[in-house]
């Protein structure tokens, strides 16, 4: 059932991207050097109620939202495209299918998709070109985590400070198998690095950490394998205090994640979950 829902979501969101959000990016951006393979370059929110989340993201993170079609938006951070927001049809009023889809740059989308397919991935959207944007495909890895594979023809996203995406983690149950899959498909190597004095599993390419690799705790049976994005904020506590007032939820408070720094897991008003993060050396302006 979950796999069927993931397939429907992926198909709908990429159709929206191809026809709308990518067009805005192509028209509003100056071509720059594309991202290195392995870099997380894009995120797309797919939700059953795009209107319900617009003020949430504007007010909490200062996002600029450019509408191209009804209920389809490009997210700008200081004028730079960092994400899209696309509305999907609600299939089941009892279940939210909202999620943030992660996009990873690869050297050759077609070759990456072929490798993924041969290693048990489900291909939801075959490789396609979008003028002025690049080439992309949507898959779900063997543990059913959906993601987008991209070969951008221009610079997209990037970690630039508060209000922008800064990191992503793959949450899975069989990390050995997941690491092997992404090594073959994306070119990632599994490595252990140090974060705040503690060991941390990372996926690297070109000698650089690109994403985290986290084993889902056994007690969290309801959590499915997924790519989890991180958004940087200026003041974590102030952001948490404002979330419920704007229709969101705090799913995991910072105290429960203290070993990983100033981090909390939240959900927007449509139910799409992501982490918010405050840098340890970031000075909060009161």
Beta strands, then each sheet from edge to edge (+ up, - down):
strand 1: 40-47
strand 2: 64-69
strand 3: 72-77
strand 4: 80-87
strand 5: 99-105
strand 6: 122-130
strand 7: 134-140
strand 8: 146-152
strand 9: 165-172
strand 10: 189-195
strand 11: 198-205
strand 12: 208-215
strand 13: 226-232
strand 14: 249-252
strand 15: 263-267
strand 16: 273-277
sheet 1: 2+ 3- 4+ 1+ 5- 8- 7+ 6-
sheet 2: 10+ 11- 12+ 9+ 13- 16- 15+ 14-
end
